[in-house]
Amino acid sequence: MKPYLKRAWAEIDLGKLKKNVEIIRGLNSPGTEIMAVVKADAYGHGYEHIVHTLAQDCGIRNFAVSNLDEAIAVRESAPQADILILGYTPPEYAHEISTNNIIQGVVSTEYALALVKNTPFPIRCHVKIDTGMGRIGLKHADPKDCAAEIAEMMKIEKLSVEGIYTHFAVADSDDPDNVAYTDRQQKYILDVDDALKASGISLRHCHFMNSAATCYRNTPRSTLSRAGIILYGLHPDMSLPIPDGLEPVMEVKAVISQVKTSQPGDCISYGRTFTVEHEMRIATVTVGYADGYSRLLSGKGEILVHGKRCKIVGRVCMDQLMIDVSDVPEAKSGDIVTLIGRDGDDIITADELASVYGTIGYEVVCGISKRVPRIYKEA
Ligand SMILES: *Cc1c(COP(=O)(O)O)cnc(C)c1O
């Protein structure tokens, strides 16, 4: 058996990941540590190798995930790390949270009480504050009331409040209105932190920077920068450039299974959405929407073959798709093609692919399905 089936696969460059970490460290103030956001299987890159590299090679000590299953998986690869669950864990799992030494994001006093009721052991937590995302967290008009609630929560037995945090909704925009909105979100959490300090409570953590804030509004008052998408070398938003040197970590490749010459009148793929008008060479590629290569790219997406862009013709199928290789005479069965990544002088990024069908790079990389093996390299 070969190490993996050369059908459709993702190459994950751990060397680029390490370089991205160094660049992000360069953006942060000395007092700010990276909290690597590795939810959703490290944004589709595979948490095991990603977490191992970040913890062992880069010395990252803080990780963030979306749920308990992810937290326990990360714990195996990073035994010493602080692991924060950003999202909801049903209180009946409080015991697993504490025995695995996980930090839970706590969204209300009621939730904190439910957690401690379900375990005899202490629960470590960071309190989430909703400053304008409208998703989860404590919500008060006045930051002083928020601080007062947190001060009361700190009296709950077995609850260990180690920090507070909030999440920005539009830090990836330079529109003045959006910048003002983020300014207000930031001021709110800093006011809470100041009010706590004024009443003698000094928490280890107060954090609010995501990737966008880390790039565009880095501030030393955030003890952690919760870097997600920039770790993997993609843009928080395509409209703004990201710092020089950050590079995509994932490439996705497949192979040509067959090349045919098609004549005028021939139809390509389901639904007969593409009819050949003049003689052309059509290559079939071993990837489809079940691999996470969206069907919305039908007739729109491009794939690199021998360094040249070839357009998808007709509909993307579940496991295969067809491209026009008329301008690439050397294309033949068995050739490797690049769906995401560099080939020669050209590059197709997950961000570019996302913009072709109206989504974001995040969804593209998270969506590369389980069927696609992840191959790790350090080049
Ligand atoms: C996903 C997430 C992040 C990371 O966001 P990026 O834009 O990928 O940096 C940070 N904080 C919270 C609460 C999140 O849910």
The ligand as a Gaussian input file, in Angstrom:
#p B3LYP/6-31G(d) Opt

LIG

0 1
 C      -12.882000      31.808000      15.840000
 C      -12.617000      32.777000      16.913000
 C      -11.402000      33.475000      16.936000
 C      -10.400000      33.434000      15.815000
 O      -10.871000      34.201000      14.743000
 P       -9.910000      34.522000      13.495000
 O      -10.638000      35.525000      12.717000
 O       -9.752000      33.216000      12.762000
 O       -8.635000      34.983000      14.067000
 C      -11.135000      34.273000      18.040000
 N      -12.035000      34.381000      19.047000
 C      -13.228000      33.749000      19.030000
 C      -14.175000      33.927000      20.159000
 C      -13.562000      32.928000      17.963000
 O      -14.742000      32.317000      17.941000

